[in-house]
């Protein structure tokens, strides 16, 4: 007979989730999550990128982990000093494992990133989200963000 699984309430689930800075040993799990977001990467590439994200006072890569699953999500936040606005932070990436979405982990990571940004004197936080990511848009609205602009993004290989 299989052991009975304990179902956690959202409050229990939050209590078990720990938010911490990413470590190089998280590279394989972060790479897997990058693939779920549509940006496939090898663990060695992620480890190298994590080493290059500096200085630490202007960037944070946070991970959410639980006792049952090491890394269930990650968020990259950075301070973006700009000429036209007061000091602000930006969410550069956020992904939660597909089987963990909708359980509050993203909100925990976002709150931790906001706290990190406040501690660096940021007056606001921004995030960009692909127009096709409707579920993400609803998530940010529920977390108190407002849709203030629609724009096109351009890229040029160097």
Backbone as CSV, one residue per row, in Angstrom:
resi,resn,N_x,N_y,N_z,CA_x,CA_y,CA_z,C_x,C_y,C_z
1,UNK,0.842,-1.174,0.000,0.000,0.000,0.000,0.893,1.244,0.000
2,UNK,0.598,2.186,-0.887,1.393,3.403,-1.003,1.120,4.302,0.194
3,UNK,2.157,5.005,0.674,1.933,5.930,1.791,1.010,7.057,1.367
4,UNK,0.172,7.470,2.291,-0.771,8.554,2.022,-0.014,9.873,1.971
5,UNK,-0.253,10.640,0.897,0.410,11.931,0.769,-0.326,12.972,1.583
6,UNK,0.442,13.807,2.236,-0.137,14.904,2.993,-0.323,16.092,2.056
7,UNK,-1.509,16.618,1.995,-1.776,17.796,1.168,-1.624,19.028,2.042
8,UNK,-0.772,19.924,1.589,-0.504,21.138,2.357,-1.471,22.237,1.954
9,UNK,-1.916,22.988,2.915,-2.703,24.177,2.613,-1.733,25.233,2.094
10,UNK,-2.220,26.285,1.419,-1.310,27.330,0.953,-0.454,27.905,2.080
11,UNK,-1.027,28.075,3.269,-0.254,28.623,4.388,0.852,27.662,4.798
12,UNK,0.543,26.354,4.862,1.566,25.354,5.181,2.640,25.340,4.108
13,UNK,2.206,25.414,2.857,3.134,25.393,1.735,4.106,26.562,1.832
14,UNK,3.587,27.770,2.136,4.451,28.949,2.264,5.451,28.786,3.399
15,UNK,5.014,28.208,4.503,5.895,28.045,5.661,7.067,27.131,5.327
16,UNK,6.858,26.175,4.435,7.911,25.222,4.093,8.865,25.761,3.034
17,UNK,8.468,26.799,2.320,9.297,27.342,1.235,10.308,28.319,1.789
18,UNK,11.542,28.142,1.364,12.631,29.025,1.785,13.109,29.805,0.554
19,UNK,13.282,31.112,0.726,13.832,31.967,-0.333,15.271,32.278,0.049
20,UNK,16.179,32.063,-0.878,17.599,32.314,-0.623,18.277,32.729,-1.917
21,UNK,19.505,33.204,-1.789,20.319,33.534,-2.967,20.697,32.247,-3.694
22,UNK,20.747,32.329,-5.003,21.153,31.177,-5.808,22.624,30.879,-5.581
23,UNK,22.972,29.596,-5.668,24.357,29.138,-5.551,24.724,28.443,-6.855
24,UNK,26.009,28.309,-7.101,26.448,27.639,-8.324,25.923,26.208,-8.390
25,UNK,25.720,25.588,-7.241,25.204,24.216,-7.220,23.739,24.133,-7.670
26,UNK,23.071,25.276,-7.818,21.687,25.313,-8.299,21.605,25.356,-9.822
27,UNK,22.735,25.420,-10.499,22.760,25.664,-11.945,21.918,24.673,-12.743
28,UNK,21.980,23.394,-12.427,21.223,22.403,-13.204,19.722,22.625,-13.069
29,UNK,19.263,22.914,-11.862,17.830,23.126,-11.661,17.378,24.448,-12.276
30,UNK,18.215,25.474,-12.195,17.883,26.753,-12.826,17.824,26.575,-14.335
31,UNK,18.752,25.797,-14.901,18.757,25.537,-16.344,17.469,24.834,-16.773
32,UNK,17.043,23.865,-15.984,15.795,23.157,-16.298,14.620,24.130,-16.321
33,UNK,14.567,25.027,-15.338,13.483,26.009,-15.281,13.574,27.010,-16.430
34,UNK,14.786,27.385,-16.830,14.945,28.276,-17.983,14.313,27.648,-19.222
35,UNK,14.510,26.345,-19.379,13.903,25.632,-20.501,12.389,25.701,-20.460
36,UNK,11.805,25.586,-19.269,10.352,25.689,-19.136,9.854,27.081,-19.512
37,UNK,10.702,28.084,-19.324,10.336,29.461,-19.671,10.510,29.727,-21.168
38,UNK,11.195,28.801,-21.864,11.408,28.965,-23.298,12.804,29.432,-23.644
39,UNK,13.720,29.365,-22.675,15.105,29.774,-22.878,16.026,28.620,-22.489
40,UNK,16.124,27.592,-23.355,16.941,26.426,-22.997,18.395,26.814,-22.741
41,UNK,18.967,26.200,-21.720,20.365,26.465,-21.365,20.939,25.224,-20.706
42,UNK,22.228,25.069,-20.838,22.928,23.963,-20.182,23.351,24.418,-18.783
43,UNK,23.453,23.485,-17.846,23.873,23.852,-16.488,25.198,24.620,-16.459
44,UNK,26.158,24.253,-17.289,27.441,24.958,-17.311,27.261,26.414,-17.747
45,UNK,26.338,26.648,-18.678,26.071,28.022,-19.124,25.460,28.836,-17.987
46,UNK,24.527,28.226,-17.253,23.899,28.928,-16.128,24.922,29.222,-15.046
47,UNK,25.777,28.259,-14.742,26.817,28.472,-13.721,27.708,29.646,-14.119
48,UNK,28.073,29.707,-15.389,28.913,30.811,-15.865,28.168,32.143,-15.779
49,UNK,26.896,32.161,-16.152,26.104,33.392,-16.075,25.953,33.860,-14.632
50,UNK,25.726,32.921,-13.715,25.600,33.292,-12.303,26.880,33.954,-11.797
51,UNK,28.031,33.438,-12.237,29.314,34.024,-11.809,29.501,35.438,-12.360
52,UNK,28.929,35.721,-13.523,29.119,37.026,-14.170,28.121,38.084,-13.717
53,UNK,27.078,37.685,-13.007,26.082,38.649,-12.548,26.631,39.350,-11.315
54,UNK,27.125,40.549,-11.518,27.678,41.338,-10.421,27.517,42.817,-10.738
55,UNK,27.739,43.673,-9.815,28.083,43.401,-8.426,26.866,42.919,-7.643
56,UNK,27.126,42.223,-6.552,26.057,41.614,-5.754,25.107,42.645,-5.167
57,UNK,25.565,43.881,-4.990,24.650,44.890,-4.436,23.708,45.455,-5.494
58,UNK,23.917,45.103,-6.775,23.024,45.568,-7.833,22.231,44.456,-8.490
59,UNK,22.513,43.214,-8.144,21.814,42.057,-8.716,21.560,41.031,-7.629
60,UNK,20.436,40.351,-7.736,20.172,39.201,-6.869,19.448,38.148,-7.689
61,UNK,19.945,36.939,-7.631,19.225,35.792,-8.189,18.751,35.010,-6.973
62,UNK,17.439,34.991,-6.804,16.820,34.338,-5.657,16.194,33.030,-6.110
63,UNK,16.236,32.031,-5.256,15.570,30.767,-5.551,14.605,30.440,-4.426
64,UNK,13.561,29.715,-4.794,12.599,29.188,-3.819,12.839,27.691,-3.753
65,UNK,12.969,27.206,-2.530,13.156,25.763,-2.366,12.235,25.258,-1.271
66,UNK,11.909,23.988,-1.363,11.095,23.344,-0.339,11.800,22.061,0.082
67,UNK,11.396,21.492,1.202,12.037,20.241,1.631,11.890,19.121,0.598
68,UNK,10.783,19.115,-0.140,10.543,18.048,-1.117,11.250,18.285,-2.444
69,UNK,11.549,19.540,-2.759,12.113,19.878,-4.066,13.138,20.970,-3.829
70,UNK,14.339,20.751,-4.311,15.383,21.740,-4.021,15.019,23.112,-4.576
71,UNK,15.062,23.307,-5.878,14.739,24.612,-6.465,13.451,24.473,-7.256
72,UNK,12.440,25.202,-6.805,11.145,25.146,-7.479,10.839,26.422,-8.256
73,UNK,11.718,27.409,-8.156,11.552,28.645,-8.898,12.722,29.568,-8.662
74,UNK,12.887,30.529,-9.566,13.950,31.526,-9.399,13.468,32.874,-9.922
75,UNK,14.124,33.912,-9.426,13.848,35.283,-9.844,15.172,36.036,-9.883
76,UNK,15.398,36.777,-10.968,16.566,37.656,-11.073,16.052,39.085,-11.011
77,UNK,16.592,39.862,-10.076,16.228,41.263,-9.922,17.511,42.091,-9.970
78,UNK,17.407,43.280,-10.549,18.568,44.166,-10.589,18.130,45.605,-10.372
79,UNK,19.056,46.390,-9.871,18.840,47.826,-9.732,19.141,48.448,-11.082
80,UNK,18.254,49.317,-11.528,18.415,49.949,-12.833,18.463,51.462,-12.679
81,UNK,19.651,52.030,-12.394,19.722,53.491,-12.301,19.543,54.104,-13.693
82,UNK,18.527,54.927,-13.825,18.218,55.551,-15.108,18.199,57.063,-14.954
83,UNK,18.424,57.755,-16.037,18.415,59.219,-16.027,17.003,59.745,-15.803
84,UNK,16.020,59.116,-16.431,14.679,59.695,-16.484,13.780,59.411,-15.286
85,UNK,14.141,58.481,-14.423,13.287,58.164,-13.269,14.126,57.926,-12.027
86,UNK,13.461,57.994,-10.852,14.147,57.686,-9.600,14.654,56.245,-9.647
87,UNK,15.583,55.949,-8.767,16.177,54.619,-8.719,15.093,53.552,-8.643
88,UNK,15.189,52.565,-9.528,14.206,51.489,-9.523,14.889,50.162,-9.760
89,UNK,14.166,49.123,-9.438,14.639,47.764,-9.677,13.786,47.155,-10.782
90,UNK,14.321,46.131,-11.389,13.582,45.441,-12.441,13.700,43.941,-12.251
91,UNK,12.572,43.275,-12.435,12.580,41.820,-12.468,13.040,41.438,-13.866
92,UNK,14.185,40.800,-13.946,14.740,40.406,-15.242,14.265,39.028,-15.677
93,UNK,13.857,38.221,-14.739,13.354,36.890,-15.051,12.709,36.285,-13.825
94,UNK,11.644,35.540,-14.050,10.944,34.847,-12.969,10.305,33.608,-13.570
95,UNK,10.603,32.461,-12.999,9.959,31.229,-13.453,9.758,30.297,-12.265
96,UNK,8.614,29.669,-12.259,8.259,28.666,-11.258,8.053,27.355,-12.013
97,UNK,8.488,26.256,-11.432,8.309,24.950,-12.062,6.846,24.772,-12.461
98,UNK,6.616,24.220,-13.639,5.258,24.131,-14.180,4.295,23.419,-13.238
99,UNK,4.766,22.423,-12.503,3.871,21.702,-11.595,3.715,22.393,-10.240
100,UNK,4.355,23.535,-10.053,4.258,24.292,-8.794,3.522,25.616,-8.970
101,UNK,3.197,25.985,-10.185,2.569,27.283,-10.444,1.189,27.374,-9.810
102,UNK,0.845,28.588,-9.382,-0.466,28.828,-8.792,-0.538,28.515,-7.307
103,UNK,0.589,28.246,-6.673,0.595,27.882,-5.253,1.206,28.963,-4.360
104,UNK,1.550,30.113,-4.946,2.050,31.224,-4.148,3.558,31.388,-4.124
105,UNK,4.281,30.488,-4.765,5.745,30.574,-4.743,6.244,31.815,-5.477
106,UNK,5.637,32.135,-6.604,6.034,33.323,-7.352,5.837,34.586,-6.542
107,UNK,4.731,34.655,-5.813,4.465,35.827,-4.972,5.501,35.945,-3.858
108,UNK,5.923,34.824,-3.296,6.969,34.853,-2.260,8.282,35.378,-2.836
109,UNK,8.655,34.888,-4.009,9.882,35.371,-4.648,9.776,36.862,-4.966
110,UNK,8.634,37.277,-5.469,8.443,38.684,-5.823,8.531,39.580,-4.594
111,UNK,7.913,39.162,-3.490,8.002,39.949,-2.251,9.446,40.032,-1.749
112,UNK,10.181,38.945,-1.856,11.588,38.961,-1.433,12.393,39.911,-2.320
113,UNK,12.112,39.921,-3.600,12.809,40.825,-4.519,12.451,42.280,-4.216
114,UNK,11.194,42.540,-3.907,10.776,43.903,-3.558,11.475,44.373,-2.289
115,UNK,11.584,43.488,-1.322,12.285,43.832,-0.079,13.764,44.119,-0.373
116,UNK,14.386,43.304,-1.203,15.775,43.510,-1.607,15.915,44.887,-2.268
117,UNK,14.988,45.222,-3.166,15.035,46.503,-3.879,14.865,47.687,-2.921
118,UNK,13.920,47.583,-1.996,13.721,48.653,-1.008,14.988,48.884,-0.192
119,UNK,15.662,47.806,0.171,16.866,47.932,0.989,18.004,48.622,0.230
120,UNK,17.866,48.743,-1.078,18.867,49.435,-1.893,18.400,50.822,-2.311
121,UNK,17.299,51.276,-1.726,16.820,52.632,-1.988,15.955,52.779,-3.220
122,UNK,15.507,51.678,-3.805,14.672,51.769,-5.002,13.289,52.284,-4.641
123,UNK,12.751,53.124,-5.508,11.443,53.734,-5.292,10.336,52.972,-6.010
124,UNK,10.704,52.100,-6.958,9.703,51.321,-7.680,10.362,50.065,-8.251
125,UNK,9.504,49.189,-8.725,9.940,47.935,-9.331,9.192,47.791,-10.642
126,UNK,9.869,47.386,-11.678,9.194,47.137,-12.943,9.493,45.732,-13.420
127,UNK,8.652,45.284,-14.319,8.812,43.957,-14.912,8.259,44.016,-16.329
128,UNK,8.900,43.297,-17.216,8.420,43.176,-18.590,7.956,41.744,-18.781
129,UNK,6.907,41.576,-19.533,6.363,40.249,-19.758,5.897,40.136,-21.200
130,UNK,6.284,39.075,-21.852,5.900,38.845,-23.237,4.380,38.922,-23.378
131,UNK,3.921,39.507,-24.467,2.483,39.702,-24.677,1.711,38.391,-24.691
132,UNK,2.360,37.282,-24.971,1.651,35.998,-25.022,1.492,35.354,-23.646
133,UNK,2.120,35.897,-22.612,2.097,35.294,-21.279,0.951,35.853,-20.426
134,UNK,-0.265,35.565,-20.851,-1.460,36.086,-20.174,-1.516,35.696,-18.697
135,UNK,-1.145,34.467,-18.388,-1.194,34.024,-16.987,-0.217,34.851,-16.141
136,UNK,0.945,35.151,-16.690,1.918,35.986,-15.975,1.365,37.392,-15.768
137,UNK,0.682,37.921,-16.774,0.113,39.273,-16.644,-0.884,39.314,-15.489
138,UNK,-1.725,38.316,-15.395,-2.705,38.260,-14.310,-2.007,38.143,-12.952
139,UNK,-0.927,37.367,-12.909,-0.143,37.219,-11.680,0.376,38.574,-11.210
140,UNK,0.996,39.331,-12.110,1.557,40.630,-11.714,0.461,41.599,-11.274
141,UNK,-0.671,41.581,-11.945,-1.781,42.442,-11.530,-2.248,42.066,-10.126
142,UNK,-2.371,40.765,-9.839,-2.771,40.313,-8.493,-1.758,40.736,-7.435
143,UNK,-0.494,40.871,-7.832,0.570,41.252,-6.888,0.711,42.764,-6.746
144,UNK,-0.210,43.527,-7.334,-0.217,44.975,-7.146,0.496,45.781,-8.218
145,UNK,0.945,45.136,-9.272,1.586,45.857,-10.372,0.516,46.377,-11.310
146,UNK,0.816,47.480,-11.990,-0.128,48.010,-12.961,0.496,47.987,-14.344
147,UNK,-0.333,47.711,-15.336,0.123,47.753,-16.720,0.124,49.216,-17.135
148,UNK,1.322,49.754,-17.373,1.400,51.182,-17.657,1.883,51.494,-19.064
149,UNK,2.367,50.496,-19.797,2.887,50.804,-21.124,2.971,49.528,-21.954
150,UNK,2.767,49.664,-23.246,2.995,48.576,-24.197,4.061,49.074,-25.154
151,UNK,5.026,48.233,-25.407,6.131,48.658,-26.280,6.615,47.498,-27.127
152,UNK,7.445,47.806,-28.095,8.099,46.781,-28.903,9.529,46.640,-28.416
153,UNK,10.049,45.448,-28.497,11.439,45.195,-28.097,12.243,44.906,-29.353
154,UNK,13.445,45.447,-29.400,14.333,45.254,-30.545,15.628,44.641,-30.070
155,UNK,16.254,43.841,-30.914,17.508,43.178,-30.555,18.397,43.147,-31.779
156,UNK,19.678,43.233,-31.548,20.668,43.155,-32.616,21.837,42.316,-32.115
157,UNK,22.189,41.272,-32.840,23.351,40.477,-32.403,24.629,41.298,-32.539
158,UNK,25.538,41.120,-31.609,26.825,41.820,-31.655,27.947,40.838,-31.909
